[in-house]
Amino acid sequence: MAAAIFAGALPALAATAEPAPVKREIIPGSELMTSQEREQYRQRQRGAKTDAQREQQRIEHVKSMEERARVRGLQVVDPSRAKQGQP
């Protein structure tokens, strides 16, 4: 009997629990990349052993995307620099 009462309460408990927020990575210049390039970028970032290494990879990526955008007459917005007050 107690099991039946507990089982009946499970859906109510599940309904009140908030889903975990999904951390969404913003890849600078992603609109200029193919899905394969975006996946390669993610793999390189996951493979970095330190935060400094990850940041260096990101800086190099942004430079590459800025050059790709320049050739196309566009501009890359890097959200991490915008937070720091840089263009």
PDB file of N, CA, C and O in Angstrom:
ATOM      1  N   MET A   1       0.832  -1.191   0.000  1.00  0.00           N
ATOM      2  CA  MET A   1       0.000   0.000   0.000  1.00  0.00           C
ATOM      3  C   MET A   1       0.875   1.251   0.000  1.00  0.00           C
ATOM      4  O   MET A   1       0.611   2.187  -0.755  1.00  0.00           O
ATOM      5  N   ALA A   2       1.913   1.279   0.839  1.00  0.00           N
ATOM      6  CA  ALA A   2       2.798   2.436   0.892  1.00  0.00           C
ATOM      7  C   ALA A   2       3.490   2.649  -0.439  1.00  0.00           C
ATOM      8  O   ALA A   2       3.739   3.782  -0.849  1.00  0.00           O
ATOM      9  N   ALA A   3       3.800   1.543  -1.114  1.00  0.00           N
ATOM     10  CA  ALA A   3       4.444   1.649  -2.418  1.00  0.00           C
ATOM     11  C   ALA A   3       3.512   2.306  -3.426  1.00  0.00           C
ATOM     12  O   ALA A   3       3.962   3.083  -4.269  1.00  0.00           O
ATOM     13  N   ALA A   4       2.254   2.012  -3.353  1.00  0.00           N
ATOM     14  CA  ALA A   4       1.280   2.595  -4.270  1.00  0.00           C
ATOM     15  C   ALA A   4       1.147   4.094  -4.022  1.00  0.00           C
ATOM     16  O   ALA A   4       1.046   4.873  -4.969  1.00  0.00           O
ATOM     17  N   ILE A   5       1.145   4.494  -2.774  1.00  0.00           N
ATOM     18  CA  ILE A   5       1.049   5.911  -2.441  1.00  0.00           C
ATOM     19  C   ILE A   5       2.297   6.641  -2.921  1.00  0.00           C
ATOM     20  O   ILE A   5       2.208   7.720  -3.507  1.00  0.00           O
ATOM     21  N   PHE A   6       3.471   6.041  -2.667  1.00  0.00           N
ATOM     22  CA  PHE A   6       4.734   6.646  -3.108  1.00  0.00           C
ATOM     23  C   PHE A   6       4.790   6.739  -4.627  1.00  0.00           C
ATOM     24  O   PHE A   6       5.212   7.761  -5.169  1.00  0.00           O
ATOM     25  N   ALA A   7       4.372   5.695  -5.312  1.00  0.00           N
ATOM     26  CA  ALA A   7       4.393   5.677  -6.777  1.00  0.00           C
ATOM     27  C   ALA A   7       3.466   6.757  -7.329  1.00  0.00           C
ATOM     28  O   ALA A   7       3.756   7.358  -8.363  1.00  0.00           O
ATOM     29  N   GLY A   8       2.364   7.000  -6.648  1.00  0.00           N
ATOM     30  CA  GLY A   8       1.438   8.038  -7.092  1.00  0.00           C
ATOM     31  C   GLY A   8       2.004   9.431  -6.905  1.00  0.00           C
ATOM     32  O   GLY A   8       1.605  10.357  -7.611  1.00  0.00           O
ATOM     33  N   ALA A   9       2.923   9.599  -5.970  1.00  0.00           N
ATOM     34  CA  ALA A   9       3.510  10.913  -5.701  1.00  0.00           C
ATOM     35  C   ALA A   9       4.658  11.239  -6.645  1.00  0.00           C
ATOM     36  O   ALA A   9       5.025  12.406  -6.780  1.00  0.00           O
ATOM     37  N   LEU A  10       5.231  10.245  -7.295  1.00  0.00           N
ATOM     38  CA  LEU A  10       6.370  10.488  -8.176  1.00  0.00           C
ATOM     39  C   LEU A  10       6.075  11.477  -9.302  1.00  0.00           C
ATOM     40  O   LEU A  10       6.867  12.395  -9.515  1.00  0.00           O
ATOM     41  N   PRO A  11       4.976  11.328 -10.025  1.00  0.00           N
ATOM     42  CA  PRO A  11       4.723  12.313 -11.095  1.00  0.00           C
ATOM     43  C   PRO A  11       4.617  13.742 -10.564  1.00  0.00           C
ATOM     44  O   PRO A  11       5.049  14.682 -11.231  1.00  0.00           O
ATOM     45  N   ALA A  12       4.055  13.911  -9.387  1.00  0.00           N
ATOM     46  CA  ALA A  12       3.931  15.250  -8.801  1.00  0.00           C
ATOM     47  C   ALA A  12       5.308  15.804  -8.457  1.00  0.00           C
ATOM     48  O   ALA A  12       5.566  16.989  -8.668  1.00  0.00           O
ATOM     49  N   LEU A  13       6.185  14.971  -7.934  1.00  0.00           N
ATOM     50  CA  LEU A  13       7.540  15.420  -7.606  1.00  0.00           C
ATOM     51  C   LEU A  13       8.313  15.771  -8.872  1.00  0.00           C
ATOM     52  O   LEU A  13       9.042  16.762  -8.907  1.00  0.00           O
ATOM     53  N   ALA A  14       8.154  14.970  -9.894  1.00  0.00           N
ATOM     54  CA  ALA A  14       8.856  15.208 -11.151  1.00  0.00           C
ATOM     55  C   ALA A  14       8.370  16.499 -11.805  1.00  0.00           C
ATOM     56  O   ALA A  14       9.157  17.207 -12.434  1.00  0.00           O
ATOM     57  N   ALA A  15       7.112  16.805 -11.666  1.00  0.00           N
ATOM     58  CA  ALA A  15       6.560  18.005 -12.289  1.00  0.00           C
ATOM     59  C   ALA A  15       7.083  19.279 -11.626  1.00  0.00           C
ATOM     60  O   ALA A  15       7.177  20.322 -12.272  1.00  0.00           O
ATOM     61  N   THR A  16       7.423  19.195 -10.344  1.00  0.00           N
ATOM     62  CA  THR A  16       7.885  20.398  -9.660  1.00  0.00           C
ATOM     63  C   THR A  16       9.378  20.633  -9.835  1.00  0.00           C
ATOM     64  O   THR A  16       9.853  21.750  -9.632  1.00  0.00           O
ATOM     65  N   ALA A  17      10.118  19.611 -10.204  1.00  0.00           N
ATOM     66  CA  ALA A  17      11.570  19.764 -10.393  1.00  0.00           C
ATOM     67  C   ALA A  17      11.830  20.520 -11.697  1.00  0.00           C
ATOM     68  O   ALA A  17      11.276  20.194 -12.747  1.00  0.00           O
ATOM     69  N   GLU A  18      12.689  21.536 -11.600  1.00  0.00           N
ATOM     70  CA  GLU A  18      13.022  22.305 -12.802  1.00  0.00           C
ATOM     71  C   GLU A  18      14.106  21.578 -13.573  1.00  0.00           C
ATOM     72  O   GLU A  18      15.022  21.018 -12.971  1.00  0.00           O
ATOM     73  N   PRO A  19      14.016  21.577 -14.907  1.00  0.00           N
ATOM     74  CA  PRO A  19      15.078  20.927 -15.680  1.00  0.00           C
ATOM     75  C   PRO A  19      16.395  21.689 -15.533  1.00  0.00           C
ATOM     76  O   PRO A  19      16.412  22.906 -15.348  1.00  0.00           O
ATOM     77  N   ALA A  20      17.469  20.961 -15.618  1.00  0.00           N
ATOM     78  CA  ALA A  20      18.788  21.589 -15.511  1.00  0.00           C
ATOM     79  C   ALA A  20      18.990  22.524 -16.704  1.00  0.00           C
ATOM     80  O   ALA A  20      18.658  22.159 -17.832  1.00  0.00           O
ATOM     81  N   PRO A  21      19.526  23.719 -16.474  1.00  0.00           N
ATOM     82  CA  PRO A  21      19.757  24.632 -17.588  1.00  0.00           C
ATOM     83  C   PRO A  21      20.802  24.052 -18.540  1.00  0.00           C
ATOM     84  O   PRO A  21      21.777  23.431 -18.118  1.00  0.00           O
ATOM     85  N   VAL A  22      20.574  24.268 -19.815  1.00  0.00           N
ATOM     86  CA  VAL A  22      21.497  23.787 -20.830  1.00  0.00           C
ATOM     87  C   VAL A  22      22.511  24.889 -21.099  1.00  0.00           C
ATOM     88  O   VAL A  22      22.143  26.014 -21.439  1.00  0.00           O
ATOM     89  N   LYS A  23      23.784  24.561 -20.945  1.00  0.00           N
ATOM     90  CA  LYS A  23      24.832  25.538 -21.210  1.00  0.00           C
ATOM     91  C   LYS A  23      25.068  25.554 -22.710  1.00  0.00           C
ATOM     92  O   LYS A  23      25.478  24.553 -23.299  1.00  0.00           O
ATOM     93  N   ARG A  24      24.810  26.679 -23.306  1.00  0.00           N
ATOM     94  CA  ARG A  24      24.951  26.801 -24.745  1.00  0.00           C
ATOM     95  C   ARG A  24      26.220  27.570 -25.054  1.00  0.00           C
ATOM     96  O   ARG A  24      26.414  28.703 -24.615  1.00  0.00           O
ATOM     97  N   GLU A  25      27.070  26.923 -25.817  1.00  0.00           N
ATOM     98  CA  GLU A  25      28.328  27.540 -26.188  1.00  0.00           C
ATOM     99  C   GLU A  25      28.109  28.447 -27.390  1.00  0.00           C
ATOM    100  O   GLU A  25      27.446  28.066 -28.355  1.00  0.00           O
ATOM    101  N   ILE A  26      28.663  29.634 -27.325  1.00  0.00           N
ATOM    102  CA  ILE A  26      28.595  30.559 -28.454  1.00  0.00           C
ATOM    103  C   ILE A  26      29.948  30.526 -29.134  1.00  0.00           C
ATOM    104  O   ILE A  26      30.971  30.847 -28.530  1.00  0.00           O
ATOM    105  N   ILE A  27      29.941  30.131 -30.403  1.00  0.00           N
ATOM    106  CA  ILE A  27      31.177  30.052 -31.169  1.00  0.00           C
ATOM    107  C   ILE A  27      31.261  31.309 -32.036  1.00  0.00           C
ATOM    108  O   ILE A  27      30.432  31.502 -32.926  1.00  0.00           O
ATOM    109  N   PRO A  28      32.249  32.162 -31.785  1.00  0.00           N
ATOM    110  CA  PRO A  28      32.390  33.367 -32.606  1.00  0.00           C
ATOM    111  C   PRO A  28      32.569  32.999 -34.075  1.00  0.00           C
ATOM    112  O   PRO A  28      33.410  32.167 -34.416  1.00  0.00           O
ATOM    113  N   GLY A  29      31.777  33.619 -34.937  1.00  0.00           N
ATOM    114  CA  GLY A  29      31.881  33.359 -36.366  1.00  0.00           C
ATOM    115  C   GLY A  29      31.192  32.082 -36.803  1.00  0.00           C
ATOM    116  O   GLY A  29      31.393  31.636 -37.933  1.00  0.00           O
ATOM    117  N   SER A  30      30.391  31.489 -35.951  1.00  0.00           N
ATOM    118  CA  SER A  30      29.757  30.207 -36.285  1.00  0.00           C
ATOM    119  C   SER A  30      28.911  30.290 -37.554  1.00  0.00           C
ATOM    120  O   SER A  30      28.745  29.302 -38.269  1.00  0.00           O
ATOM    121  N   GLU A  31      28.377  31.485 -37.823  1.00  0.00           N
ATOM    122  CA  GLU A  31      27.559  31.647 -39.026  1.00  0.00           C
ATOM    123  C   GLU A  31      28.396  31.549 -40.301  1.00  0.00           C
ATOM    124  O   GLU A  31      27.852  31.402 -41.396  1.00  0.00           O
ATOM    125  N   LEU A  32      29.701  31.630 -40.157  1.00  0.00           N
ATOM    126  CA  LEU A  32      30.606  31.520 -41.306  1.00  0.00           C
ATOM    127  C   LEU A  32      31.202  30.118 -41.427  1.00  0.00           C
ATOM    128  O   LEU A  32      32.000  29.857 -42.327  1.00  0.00           O
ATOM    129  N   MET A  33      30.820  29.227 -40.532  1.00  0.00           N
ATOM    130  CA  MET A  33      31.405  27.893 -40.464  1.00  0.00           C
ATOM    131  C   MET A  33      30.410  26.828 -40.910  1.00  0.00           C
ATOM    132  O   MET A  33      29.196  27.013 -40.823  1.00  0.00           O
ATOM    133  N   THR A  34      30.953  25.707 -41.391  1.00  0.00           N
ATOM    134  CA  THR A  34      30.109  24.559 -41.686  1.00  0.00           C
ATOM    135  C   THR A  34      29.858  23.813 -40.376  1.00  0.00           C
ATOM    136  O   THR A  34      30.550  24.051 -39.386  1.00  0.00           O
ATOM    137  N   SER A  35      28.896  22.934 -40.364  1.00  0.00           N
ATOM    138  CA  SER A  35      28.625  22.154 -39.159  1.00  0.00           C
ATOM    139  C   SER A  35      29.839  21.301 -38.793  1.00  0.00           C
ATOM    140  O   SER A  35      30.109  21.084 -37.612  1.00  0.00           O
ATOM    141  N   GLN A  36      30.565  20.820 -39.786  1.00  0.00           N
ATOM    142  CA  GLN A  36      31.768  20.033 -39.519  1.00  0.00           C
ATOM    143  C   GLN A  36      32.840  20.900 -38.850  1.00  0.00           C
ATOM    144  O   GLN A  36      33.507  20.444 -37.921  1.00  0.00           O
ATOM    145  N   GLU A  37      33.010  22.135 -39.307  1.00  0.00           N
ATOM    146  CA  GLU A  37      33.982  23.042 -38.697  1.00  0.00           C
ATOM    147  C   GLU A  37      33.605  23.370 -37.257  1.00  0.00           C
ATOM    148  O   GLU A  37      34.471  23.450 -36.387  1.00  0.00           O
ATOM    149  N   ARG A  38      32.303  23.559 -37.007  1.00  0.00           N
ATOM    150  CA  ARG A  38      31.854  23.835 -35.637  1.00  0.00           C
ATOM    151  C   ARG A  38      32.150  22.644 -34.735  1.00  0.00           C
ATOM    152  O   ARG A  38      32.581  22.825 -33.597  1.00  0.00           O
ATOM    153  N   GLU A  39      31.927  21.441 -35.222  1.00  0.00           N
ATOM    154  CA  GLU A  39      32.204  20.249 -34.415  1.00  0.00           C
ATOM    155  C   GLU A  39      33.701  20.096 -34.166  1.00  0.00           C
ATOM    156  O   GLU A  39      34.102  19.710 -33.069  1.00  0.00           O
ATOM    157  N   GLN A  40      34.524  20.388 -35.153  1.00  0.00           N
ATOM    158  CA  GLN A  40      35.976  20.332 -34.973  1.00  0.00           C
ATOM    159  C   GLN A  40      36.425  21.346 -33.923  1.00  0.00           C
ATOM    160  O   GLN A  40      37.288  21.045 -33.099  1.00  0.00           O
ATOM    161  N   TYR A  41      35.841  22.550 -33.950  1.00  0.00           N
ATOM    162  CA  TYR A  41      36.156  23.574 -32.950  1.00  0.00           C
ATOM    163  C   TYR A  41      35.812  23.064 -31.550  1.00  0.00           C
ATOM    164  O   TYR A  41      36.610  23.191 -30.621  1.00  0.00           O
ATOM    165  N   ARG A  42      34.608  22.484 -31.408  1.00  0.00           N
ATOM    166  CA  ARG A  42      34.186  21.960 -30.105  1.00  0.00           C
ATOM    167  C   ARG A  42      35.147  20.873 -29.618  1.00  0.00           C
ATOM    168  O   ARG A  42      35.507  20.840 -28.441  1.00  0.00           O
ATOM    169  N   GLN A  43      35.555  19.996 -30.515  1.00  0.00           N
ATOM    170  CA  GLN A  43      36.474  18.926 -30.139  1.00  0.00           C
ATOM    171  C   GLN A  43      37.820  19.482 -29.682  1.00  0.00           C
ATOM    172  O   GLN A  43      38.388  19.004 -28.700  1.00  0.00           O
ATOM    173  N   ARG A  44      38.332  20.491 -30.392  1.00  0.00           N
ATOM    174  CA  ARG A  44      39.593  21.115 -29.978  1.00  0.00           C
ATOM    175  C   ARG A  44      39.443  21.751 -28.599  1.00  0.00           C
ATOM    176  O   ARG A  44      40.338  21.637 -27.761  1.00  0.00           O
ATOM    177  N   GLN A  45      38.320  22.417 -28.362  1.00  0.00           N
ATOM    178  CA  GLN A  45      38.095  23.065 -27.066  1.00  0.00           C
ATOM    179  C   GLN A  45      38.003  22.019 -25.953  1.00  0.00           C
ATOM    180  O   GLN A  45      38.579  22.198 -24.880  1.00  0.00           O
ATOM    181  N   ARG A  46      37.279  20.933 -26.212  1.00  0.00           N
ATOM    182  CA  ARG A  46      37.174  19.873 -25.200  1.00  0.00           C
ATOM    183  C   ARG A  46      38.523  19.202 -24.952  1.00  0.00           C
ATOM    184  O   ARG A  46      38.792  18.736 -23.845  1.00  0.00           O
ATOM    185  N   GLY A  47      39.367  19.152 -25.976  1.00  0.00           N
ATOM    186  CA  GLY A  47      40.661  18.500 -25.860  1.00  0.00           C
ATOM    187  C   GLY A  47      41.724  19.347 -25.181  1.00  0.00           C
ATOM    188  O   GLY A  47      42.781  18.836 -24.810  1.00  0.00           O
ATOM    189  N   ALA A  48      41.455  20.634 -25.015  1.00  0.00           N
ATOM    190  CA  ALA A  48      42.427  21.519 -24.354  1.00  0.00           C
ATOM    191  C   ALA A  48      42.603  21.081 -22.906  1.00  0.00           C
ATOM    192  O   ALA A  48      41.633  20.761 -22.220  1.00  0.00           O
ATOM    193  N   LYS A  49      43.841  21.071 -22.457  1.00  0.00           N
ATOM    194  CA  LYS A  49      44.141  20.583 -21.118  1.00  0.00           C
ATOM    195  C   LYS A  49      44.005  21.655 -20.038  1.00  0.00           C
ATOM    196  O   LYS A  49      43.811  21.333 -18.866  1.00  0.00           O
ATOM    197  N   THR A  50      44.107  22.928 -20.427  1.00  0.00           N
ATOM    198  CA  THR A  50      44.004  24.018 -19.447  1.00  0.00           C
ATOM    199  C   THR A  50      43.081  25.115 -19.985  1.00  0.00           C
ATOM    200  O   THR A  50      42.783  25.170 -21.178  1.00  0.00           O
ATOM    201  N   ASP A  51      42.643  25.977 -19.081  1.00  0.00           N
ATOM    202  CA  ASP A  51      41.837  27.123 -19.501  1.00  0.00           C
ATOM    203  C   ASP A  51      42.650  28.038 -20.409  1.00  0.00           C
ATOM    204  O   ASP A  51      42.116  28.604 -21.363  1.00  0.00           O
ATOM    205  N   ALA A  52      43.939  28.183 -20.115  1.00  0.00           N
ATOM    206  CA  ALA A  52      44.796  29.044 -20.935  1.00  0.00           C
ATOM    207  C   ALA A  52      44.912  28.497 -22.360  1.00  0.00           C
ATOM    208  O   ALA A  52      44.896  29.255 -23.330  1.00  0.00           O
ATOM    209  N   GLN A  53      45.025  27.198 -22.471  1.00  0.00           N
ATOM    210  CA  GLN A  53      45.099  26.573 -23.791  1.00  0.00           C
ATOM    211  C   GLN A  53      43.786  26.769 -24.546  1.00  0.00           C
ATOM    212  O   GLN A  53      43.786  27.059 -25.742  1.00  0.00           O
ATOM    213  N   ARG A  54      42.682  26.611 -23.845  1.00  0.00           N
ATOM    214  CA  ARG A  54      41.361  26.798 -24.450  1.00  0.00           C
ATOM    215  C   ARG A  54      41.200  28.248 -24.922  1.00  0.00           C
ATOM    216  O   ARG A  54      40.687  28.499 -26.012  1.00  0.00           O
ATOM    217  N   GLU A  55      41.640  29.192 -24.098  1.00  0.00           N
ATOM    218  CA  GLU A  55      41.539  30.612 -24.455  1.00  0.00           C
ATOM    219  C   GLU A  55      42.422  30.929 -25.659  1.00  0.00           C
ATOM    220  O   GLU A  55      42.011  31.691 -26.534  1.00  0.00           O
ATOM    221  N   GLN A  56      43.611  30.367 -25.720  1.00  0.00           N
ATOM    222  CA  GLN A  56      44.503  30.598 -26.858  1.00  0.00           C
ATOM    223  C   GLN A  56      43.877  30.051 -28.143  1.00  0.00           C
ATOM    224  O   GLN A  56      43.947  30.693 -29.191  1.00  0.00           O
ATOM    225  N   GLN A  57      43.274  28.882 -28.063  1.00  0.00           N
ATOM    226  CA  GLN A  57      42.600  28.313 -29.232  1.00  0.00           C
ATOM    227  C   GLN A  57      41.456  29.216 -29.674  1.00  0.00           C
ATOM    228  O   GLN A  57      41.245  29.421 -30.869  1.00  0.00           O
ATOM    229  N   ARG A  58      40.715  29.757 -28.699  1.00  0.00           N
ATOM    230  CA  ARG A  58      39.592  30.636 -29.030  1.00  0.00           C
ATOM    231  C   ARG A  58      40.093  31.900 -29.712  1.00  0.00           C
ATOM    232  O   ARG A  58      39.498  32.352 -30.690  1.00  0.00           O
ATOM    233  N   ILE A  59      41.183  32.478 -29.207  1.00  0.00           N
ATOM    234  CA  ILE A  59      41.746  33.701 -29.807  1.00  0.00           C
ATOM    235  C   ILE A  59      42.180  33.441 -31.246  1.00  0.00           C
ATOM    236  O   ILE A  59      41.902  34.243 -32.138  1.00  0.00           O
ATOM    237  N   GLU A  60      42.855  32.328 -31.466  1.00  0.00           N
ATOM    238  CA  GLU A  60      43.286  31.979 -32.819  1.00  0.00           C
ATOM    239  C   GLU A  60      42.085  31.758 -33.730  1.00  0.00           C
ATOM    240  O   GLU A  60      42.104  32.145 -34.899  1.00  0.00           O
ATOM    241  N   HIS A  61      41.041  31.135 -33.190  1.00  0.00           N
ATOM    242  CA  HIS A  61      39.826  30.904 -33.969  1.00  0.00           C
ATOM    243  C   HIS A  61      39.167  32.229 -34.359  1.00  0.00           C
ATOM    244  O   HIS A  61      38.750  32.413 -35.503  1.00  0.00           O
ATOM    245  N   VAL A  62      39.079  33.146 -33.397  1.00  0.00           N
ATOM    246  CA  VAL A  62      38.456  34.449 -33.677  1.00  0.00           C
ATOM    247  C   VAL A  62      39.230  35.177 -34.777  1.00  0.00           C
ATOM    248  O   VAL A  62      38.621  35.761 -35.674  1.00  0.00           O
ATOM    249  N   LYS A  63      40.557  35.150 -34.719  1.00  0.00           N
ATOM    250  CA  LYS A  63      41.367  35.795 -35.761  1.00  0.00           C
ATOM    251  C   LYS A  63      41.081  35.181 -37.121  1.00  0.00           C
ATOM    252  O   LYS A  63      40.960  35.892 -38.118  1.00  0.00           O
ATOM    253  N   SER A  64      40.974  33.861 -37.159  1.00  0.00           N
ATOM    254  CA  SER A  64      40.682  33.163 -38.409  1.00  0.00           C
ATOM    255  C   SER A  64      39.300  33.560 -38.941  1.00  0.00           C
ATOM    256  O   SER A  64      39.129  33.796 -40.137  1.00  0.00           O
ATOM    257  N   MET A  65      38.323  33.630 -38.039  1.00  0.00           N
ATOM    258  CA  MET A  65      36.964  33.989 -38.460  1.00  0.00           C
ATOM    259  C   MET A  65      36.896  35.460 -38.888  1.00  0.00           C
ATOM    260  O   MET A  65      36.162  35.806 -39.813  1.00  0.00           O
ATOM    261  N   GLU A  66      37.659  36.319 -38.215  1.00  0.00           N
ATOM    262  CA  GLU A  66      37.682  37.733 -38.616  1.00  0.00           C
ATOM    263  C   GLU A  66      38.241  37.873 -40.027  1.00  0.00           C
ATOM    264  O   GLU A  66      37.742  38.678 -40.815  1.00  0.00           O
ATOM    265  N   GLU A  67      39.269  37.097 -40.351  1.00  0.00           N
ATOM    266  CA  GLU A  67      39.829  37.134 -41.699  1.00  0.00           C
ATOM    267  C   GLU A  67      38.822  36.601 -42.715  1.00  0.00           C
ATOM    268  O   GLU A  67      38.660  37.176 -43.791  1.00  0.00           O
ATOM    269  N   ARG A  68      38.155  35.517 -42.380  1.00  0.00           N
ATOM    270  CA  ARG A  68      37.140  34.950 -43.275  1.00  0.00           C
ATOM    271  C   ARG A  68      36.018  35.970 -43.505  1.00  0.00           C
ATOM    272  O   ARG A  68      35.539  36.134 -44.627  1.00  0.00           O
ATOM    273  N   ALA A  69      35.613  36.639 -42.449  1.00  0.00           N
ATOM    274  CA  ALA A  69      34.552  37.643 -42.565  1.00  0.00           C
ATOM    275  C   ALA A  69      35.028  38.839 -43.389  1.00  0.00           C
ATOM    276  O   ALA A  69      34.279  39.354 -44.219  1.00  0.00           O
ATOM    277  N   ARG A  70      36.269  39.285 -43.166  1.00  0.00           N
ATOM    278  CA  ARG A  70      36.807  40.431 -43.900  1.00  0.00           C
ATOM    279  C   ARG A  70      36.780  40.169 -45.404  1.00  0.00           C
ATOM    280  O   ARG A  70      36.412  41.046 -46.185  1.00  0.00           O
ATOM    281  N   VAL A  71      37.168  38.964 -45.804  1.00  0.00           N
ATOM    282  CA  VAL A  71      37.167  38.596 -47.217  1.00  0.00           C
ATOM    283  C   VAL A  71      35.754  38.676 -47.799  1.00  0.00           C
ATOM    284  O   VAL A  71      35.578  39.000 -48.973  1.00  0.00           O
ATOM    285  N   ARG A  72      34.772  38.384 -46.988  1.00  0.00           N
ATOM    286  CA  ARG A  72      33.370  38.409 -47.433  1.00  0.00           C
ATOM    287  C   ARG A  72      32.698  39.756 -47.197  1.00  0.00           C
ATOM    288  O   ARG A  72      31.522  39.931 -47.516  1.00  0.00           O
ATOM    289  N   GLY A  73      33.440  40.705 -46.641  1.00  0.00           N
ATOM    290  CA  GLY A  73      32.870  42.023 -46.378  1.00  0.00           C
ATOM    291  C   GLY A  73      31.962  42.043 -45.163  1.00  0.00           C
ATOM    292  O   GLY A  73      31.043  42.858 -45.084  1.00  0.00           O
ATOM    293  N   LEU A  74      32.214  41.153 -44.218  1.00  0.00           N
ATOM    294  CA  LEU A  74      31.393  41.052 -43.012  1.00  0.00           C
ATOM    295  C   LEU A  74      32.238  41.343 -41.783  1.00  0.00           C
ATOM    296  O   LEU A  74      33.429  41.634 -41.885  1.00  0.00           O
ATOM    297  N   GLN A  75      31.605  41.260 -40.621  1.00  0.00           N
ATOM    298  CA  GLN A  75      32.308  41.490 -39.362  1.00  0.00           C
ATOM    299  C   GLN A  75      31.866  40.428 -38.360  1.00  0.00           C
ATOM    300  O   GLN A  75      30.684  40.098 -38.272  1.00  0.00           O
ATOM    301  N   VAL A  76      32.829  39.897 -37.605  1.00  0.00           N
ATOM    302  CA  VAL A  76      32.539  38.882 -36.590  1.00  0.00           C
ATOM    303  C   VAL A  76      32.306  39.579 -35.261  1.00  0.00           C
ATOM    304  O   VAL A  76      33.077  40.448 -34.856  1.00  0.00           O
ATOM    305  N   VAL A  77      31.238  39.187 -34.594  1.00  0.00           N
ATOM    306  CA  VAL A  77      30.969  39.694 -33.250  1.00  0.00           C
ATOM    307  C   VAL A  77      31.412  38.613 -32.278  1.00  0.00           C
ATOM    308  O   VAL A  77      30.936  37.479 -32.334  1.00  0.00           O
ATOM    309  N   ASP A  78      32.322  38.972 -31.393  1.00  0.00           N
ATOM    310  CA  ASP A  78      32.826  38.043 -30.386  1.00  0.00           C
ATOM    311  C   ASP A  78      32.195  38.420 -29.053  1.00  0.00           C
ATOM    312  O   ASP A  78      32.606  39.403 -28.436  1.00  0.00           O
ATOM    313  N   PRO A  79      31.204  37.657 -28.597  1.00  0.00           N
ATOM    314  CA  PRO A  79      30.503  38.000 -27.360  1.00  0.00           C
ATOM    315  C   PRO A  79      31.418  38.114 -26.150  1.00  0.00           C
ATOM    316  O   PRO A  79      31.126  38.900 -25.249  1.00  0.00           O
ATOM    317  N   SER A  80      32.501  37.371 -26.093  1.00  0.00           N
ATOM    318  CA  SER A  80      33.372  37.458 -24.926  1.00  0.00           C
ATOM    319  C   SER A  80      34.085  38.803 -24.877  1.00  0.00           C
ATOM    320  O   SER A  80      34.360  39.311 -23.790  1.00  0.00           O
ATOM    321  N   ARG A  81      34.391  39.391 -26.038  1.00  0.00           N
ATOM    322  CA  ARG A  81      35.016  40.719 -26.039  1.00  0.00           C
ATOM    323  C   ARG A  81      33.977  41.799 -25.754  1.00  0.00           C
ATOM    324  O   ARG A  81      34.291  42.817 -25.139  1.00  0.00           O
ATOM    325  N   ALA A  82      32.756  41.581 -26.194  1.00  0.00           N
ATOM    326  CA  ALA A  82      31.703  42.565 -25.935  1.00  0.00           C
ATOM    327  C   ALA A  82      31.459  42.708 -24.443  1.00  0.00           C
ATOM    328  O   ALA A  82      31.171  43.805 -23.965  1.00  0.00           O
ATOM    329  N   LYS A  83      31.570  41.611 -23.700  1.00  0.00           N
ATOM    330  CA  LYS A  83      31.409  41.664 -22.244  1.00  0.00           C
ATOM    331  C   LYS A  83      32.518  42.464 -21.581  1.00  0.00           C
ATOM    332  O   LYS A  83      32.319  43.059 -20.522  1.00  0.00           O
ATOM    333  N   GLN A  84      33.684  42.474 -22.209  1.00  0.00           N
ATOM    334  CA  GLN A  84      34.829  43.183 -21.659  1.00  0.00           C
ATOM    335  C   GLN A  84      34.887  44.634 -22.126  1.00  0.00           C
ATOM    336  O   GLN A  84      35.795  45.376 -21.754  1.00  0.00           O
ATOM    337  N   GLY A  85      33.909  45.038 -22.948  1.00  0.00           N
ATOM    338  CA  GLY A  85      33.869  46.416 -23.430  1.00  0.00           C
ATOM    339  C   GLY A  85      34.724  46.666 -24.646  1.00  0.00           C
ATOM    340  O   GLY A  85      35.013  47.819 -24.967  1.00  0.00           O
ATOM    341  N   GLN A  86      35.140  45.609 -25.338  1.00  0.00           N
ATOM    342  CA  GLN A  86      35.929  45.753 -26.561  1.00  0.00           C
ATOM    343  C   GLN A  86      35.039  45.543 -27.773  1.00  0.00           C
ATOM    344  O   GLN A  86      34.045  44.823 -27.676  1.00  0.00           O
ATOM    345  N   PRO A  87      35.360  46.151 -28.917  1.00  0.00           N
ATOM    346  CA  PRO A  87      34.533  45.945 -30.117  1.00  0.00           C
ATOM    347  C   PRO A  87      34.666  44.572 -30.687  1.00  0.00           C
ATOM    348  O   PRO A  87      34.031  44.257 -31.693  1.00  0.00           O
TER     349      PRO A  87
END
